[in-house]
Amino acid sequence: MFISFLDSSTRYLDIKLIKHKSEALTAFKEYKALKENNPNKIRIKEVFSDSAKEYIYSLKNYCLENGIIYSNTPPYL
């Protein structure tokens, strides 16, 4: 199983292998730390995710706590 992160400005795609969907929040935190601690000082402003109920609650709360706009994509897009 994997989770992908797409930078909408550069269209650069990062893929992280995970064993369980419950690891999605941890993978996002690692991605966020990687992007925000680089020399370019990129700040994540908005997150889009599918409507997966397995991690939507924890990811949404994390985004709200860190000032990141959280949005769901419409189904079947």
PyMOL commands that place a pseudoatom at each C-alpha (Angstrom):
pseudoatom trace, name=CA, resn=MET, resi=1, chain=A, elem=C, hetatm=0, pos=[0.000, 0.000, 0.000]
pseudoatom trace, name=CA, resn=PHE, resi=2, chain=A, elem=C, hetatm=0, pos=[1.220, 3.534, -0.599]
pseudoatom trace, name=CA, resn=ILE, resi=3, chain=A, elem=C, hetatm=0, pos=[0.326, 7.178, -0.071]
pseudoatom trace, name=CA, resn=SER, resi=4, chain=A, elem=C, hetatm=0, pos=[1.254, 9.850, -2.578]
pseudoatom trace, name=CA, resn=PHE, resi=5, chain=A, elem=C, hetatm=0, pos=[1.953, 13.541, -2.104]
pseudoatom trace, name=CA, resn=LEU, resi=6, chain=A, elem=C, hetatm=0, pos=[1.752, 15.860, -5.111]
pseudoatom trace, name=CA, resn=ASP, resi=7, chain=A, elem=C, hetatm=0, pos=[3.200, 19.372, -5.029]
pseudoatom trace, name=CA, resn=SER, resi=8, chain=A, elem=C, hetatm=0, pos=[0.711, 21.327, -7.130]
pseudoatom trace, name=CA, resn=SER, resi=9, chain=A, elem=C, hetatm=0, pos=[3.141, 24.122, -7.967]
pseudoatom trace, name=CA, resn=THR, resi=10, chain=A, elem=C, hetatm=0, pos=[5.988, 21.932, -9.270]
pseudoatom trace, name=CA, resn=ARG, resi=11, chain=A, elem=C, hetatm=0, pos=[3.947, 18.783, -10.032]
pseudoatom trace, name=CA, resn=TYR, resi=12, chain=A, elem=C, hetatm=0, pos=[6.587, 16.780, -8.134]
pseudoatom trace, name=CA, resn=LEU, resi=13, chain=A, elem=C, hetatm=0, pos=[5.190, 13.497, -6.801]
pseudoatom trace, name=CA, resn=ASP, resi=14, chain=A, elem=C, hetatm=0, pos=[6.459, 11.801, -3.647]
pseudoatom trace, name=CA, resn=ILE, resi=15, chain=A, elem=C, hetatm=0, pos=[5.328, 8.270, -2.830]
pseudoatom trace, name=CA, resn=LYS, resi=16, chain=A, elem=C, hetatm=0, pos=[5.637, 6.678, 0.613]
pseudoatom trace, name=CA, resn=LEU, resi=17, chain=A, elem=C, hetatm=0, pos=[5.070, 2.993, 1.268]
pseudoatom trace, name=CA, resn=ILE, resi=18, chain=A, elem=C, hetatm=0, pos=[2.846, 2.229, 4.252]
pseudoatom trace, name=CA, resn=LYS, resi=19, chain=A, elem=C, hetatm=0, pos=[1.578, -1.038, 5.710]
pseudoatom trace, name=CA, resn=HIS, resi=20, chain=A, elem=C, hetatm=0, pos=[-1.736, 0.247, 7.084]
pseudoatom trace, name=CA, resn=LYS, resi=21, chain=A, elem=C, hetatm=0, pos=[-3.971, 3.208, 6.319]
pseudoatom trace, name=CA, resn=SER, resi=22, chain=A, elem=C, hetatm=0, pos=[-3.588, 4.278, 9.929]
pseudoatom trace, name=CA, resn=GLU, resi=23, chain=A, elem=C, hetatm=0, pos=[0.011, 5.264, 9.066]
pseudoatom trace, name=CA, resn=ALA, resi=24, chain=A, elem=C, hetatm=0, pos=[-1.203, 8.013, 6.698]
pseudoatom trace, name=CA, resn=LEU, resi=25, chain=A, elem=C, hetatm=0, pos=[-0.997, 10.794, 9.292]
pseudoatom trace, name=CA, resn=THR, resi=26, chain=A, elem=C, hetatm=0, pos=[2.548, 9.806, 10.264]
pseudoatom trace, name=CA, resn=ALA, resi=27, chain=A, elem=C, hetatm=0, pos=[3.552, 9.745, 6.600]
pseudoatom trace, name=CA, resn=PHE, resi=28, chain=A, elem=C, hetatm=0, pos=[2.050, 13.216, 6.102]
pseudoatom trace, name=CA, resn=LYS, resi=29, chain=A, elem=C, hetatm=0, pos=[3.916, 14.573, 9.133]
pseudoatom trace, name=CA, resn=GLU, resi=30, chain=A, elem=C, hetatm=0, pos=[7.189, 13.199, 7.722]
pseudoatom trace, name=CA, resn=TYR, resi=31, chain=A, elem=C, hetatm=0, pos=[6.453, 14.733, 4.311]
pseudoatom trace, name=CA, resn=LYS, resi=32, chain=A, elem=C, hetatm=0, pos=[5.572, 18.078, 5.913]
pseudoatom trace, name=CA, resn=ALA, resi=33, chain=A, elem=C, hetatm=0, pos=[8.795, 18.100, 7.932]
pseudoatom trace, name=CA, resn=LEU, resi=34, chain=A, elem=C, hetatm=0, pos=[10.832, 17.212, 4.845]
pseudoatom trace, name=CA, resn=LYS, resi=35, chain=A, elem=C, hetatm=0, pos=[9.310, 20.005, 2.746]
pseudoatom trace, name=CA, resn=GLU, resi=36, chain=A, elem=C, hetatm=0, pos=[9.285, 22.719, 5.406]
pseudoatom trace, name=CA, resn=ASN, resi=37, chain=A, elem=C, hetatm=0, pos=[12.836, 22.094, 6.640]
pseudoatom trace, name=CA, resn=ASN, resi=38, chain=A, elem=C, hetatm=0, pos=[14.536, 22.345, 3.251]
pseudoatom trace, name=CA, resn=PRO, resi=39, chain=A, elem=C, hetatm=0, pos=[16.478, 25.448, 2.150]
pseudoatom trace, name=CA, resn=ASN, resi=40, chain=A, elem=C, hetatm=0, pos=[13.567, 26.708, 0.001]
pseudoatom trace, name=CA, resn=LYS, resi=41, chain=A, elem=C, hetatm=0, pos=[11.304, 27.026, 3.084]
pseudoatom trace, name=CA, resn=ILE, resi=42, chain=A, elem=C, hetatm=0, pos=[8.198, 25.666, 1.356]
pseudoatom trace, name=CA, resn=ARG, resi=43, chain=A, elem=C, hetatm=0, pos=[5.108, 25.893, 3.570]
pseudoatom trace, name=CA, resn=ILE, resi=44, chain=A, elem=C, hetatm=0, pos=[2.176, 23.551, 3.027]
pseudoatom trace, name=CA, resn=LYS, resi=45, chain=A, elem=C, hetatm=0, pos=[-0.939, 25.706, 2.729]
pseudoatom trace, name=CA, resn=GLU, resi=46, chain=A, elem=C, hetatm=0, pos=[-3.640, 23.289, 1.603]
pseudoatom trace, name=CA, resn=VAL, resi=47, chain=A, elem=C, hetatm=0, pos=[-4.241, 19.540, 1.615]
pseudoatom trace, name=CA, resn=PHE, resi=48, chain=A, elem=C, hetatm=0, pos=[-6.620, 17.647, -0.648]
pseudoatom trace, name=CA, resn=SER, resi=49, chain=A, elem=C, hetatm=0, pos=[-7.501, 14.046, 0.053]
pseudoatom trace, name=CA, resn=ASP, resi=50, chain=A, elem=C, hetatm=0, pos=[-10.037, 11.519, -1.064]
pseudoatom trace, name=CA, resn=SER, resi=51, chain=A, elem=C, hetatm=0, pos=[-12.922, 10.800, 1.266]
pseudoatom trace, name=CA, resn=ALA, resi=52, chain=A, elem=C, hetatm=0, pos=[-11.244, 7.822, 2.950]
pseudoatom trace, name=CA, resn=LYS, resi=53, chain=A, elem=C, hetatm=0, pos=[-12.863, 7.518, 6.335]
pseudoatom trace, name=CA, resn=GLU, resi=54, chain=A, elem=C, hetatm=0, pos=[-9.906, 5.607, 7.762]
pseudoatom trace, name=CA, resn=TYR, resi=55, chain=A, elem=C, hetatm=0, pos=[-7.751, 8.687, 8.274]
pseudoatom trace, name=CA, resn=ILE, resi=56, chain=A, elem=C, hetatm=0, pos=[-9.915, 11.681, 7.417]
pseudoatom trace, name=CA, resn=TYR, resi=57, chain=A, elem=C, hetatm=0, pos=[-10.616, 12.641, 11.035]
pseudoatom trace, name=CA, resn=SER, resi=58, chain=A, elem=C, hetatm=0, pos=[-7.018, 12.577, 12.286]
pseudoatom trace, name=CA, resn=LEU, resi=59, chain=A, elem=C, hetatm=0, pos=[-5.624, 14.304, 9.187]
pseudoatom trace, name=CA, resn=LYS, resi=60, chain=A, elem=C, hetatm=0, pos=[-8.325, 16.974, 9.247]
pseudoatom trace, name=CA, resn=ASN, resi=61, chain=A, elem=C, hetatm=0, pos=[-7.675, 17.744, 12.924]
pseudoatom trace, name=CA, resn=TYR, resi=62, chain=A, elem=C, hetatm=0, pos=[-3.918, 17.892, 12.361]
pseudoatom trace, name=CA, resn=CYS, resi=63, chain=A, elem=C, hetatm=0, pos=[-4.401, 20.334, 9.488]
pseudoatom trace, name=CA, resn=LEU, resi=64, chain=A, elem=C, hetatm=0, pos=[-6.712, 22.551, 11.540]
pseudoatom trace, name=CA, resn=GLU, resi=65, chain=A, elem=C, hetatm=0, pos=[-4.205, 22.643, 14.412]
pseudoatom trace, name=CA, resn=ASN, resi=66, chain=A, elem=C, hetatm=0, pos=[-1.394, 23.679, 12.050]
pseudoatom trace, name=CA, resn=GLY, resi=67, chain=A, elem=C, hetatm=0, pos=[-3.236, 26.291, 9.978]
pseudoatom trace, name=CA, resn=ILE, resi=68, chain=A, elem=C, hetatm=0, pos=[-3.508, 24.141, 6.852]
pseudoatom trace, name=CA, resn=ILE, resi=69, chain=A, elem=C, hetatm=0, pos=[-6.674, 24.236, 4.764]
pseudoatom trace, name=CA, resn=TYR, resi=70, chain=A, elem=C, hetatm=0, pos=[-8.141, 20.730, 4.438]
pseudoatom trace, name=CA, resn=SER, resi=71, chain=A, elem=C, hetatm=0, pos=[-10.440, 19.757, 1.542]
pseudoatom trace, name=CA, resn=ASN, resi=72, chain=A, elem=C, hetatm=0, pos=[-11.914, 16.521, 0.256]
pseudoatom trace, name=CA, resn=THR, resi=73, chain=A, elem=C, hetatm=0, pos=[-11.965, 15.765, -3.441]
pseudoatom trace, name=CA, resn=PRO, resi=74, chain=A, elem=C, hetatm=0, pos=[-15.303, 14.764, -4.923]
pseudoatom trace, name=CA, resn=PRO, resi=75, chain=A, elem=C, hetatm=0, pos=[-15.885, 11.032, -5.349]
pseudoatom trace, name=CA, resn=TYR, resi=76, chain=A, elem=C, hetatm=0, pos=[-15.095, 9.437, -8.707]
pseudoatom trace, name=CA, resn=LEU, resi=77, chain=A, elem=C, hetatm=0, pos=[-12.831, 12.254, -9.862]
for i in range(1, 77): cmd.bond("trace and resi %d" % i, "trace and resi %d" % (i + 1))
show_as sticks, trace
zoom trace
